[in-house]
Amino acid sequence: SIPVVALALLLTVVMGTGEAARITITALIAIFPLVVGTATGLSSAPRELMELSASMRASWWKRLVDIRLPCAVPHIFSALKVAIGLALIG
């Protein structure tokens, strides 16, 4: 685990103080809450629905679009709210 502040200093030295460094730092700060929130949301789909779709031979893509993504939307939006705040601070 490397603190983002340490990475920010390293990126500033390597990339300078231009827009590319700022965008990279902001993306690094914001991406982790989004990934964690999305993974949590995708894994929160009810097991019964997943088993039912498997028994009906639904494809992996169909399960993702019809079951997992709708269950993940609240988690994704809450992670997005956190990521936006962190990106503004960063």
Secondary structure, DSSP 8 states (H G I E B T S, - for coil): ---HHHHHHHHHHHH-SSHHHHHHHHHHHHHHHHHHHHHHHHHTS-HHHHHHHHHTT--HHHHIIIIIHHHHHHHHHHHHHHHHHHHHH-
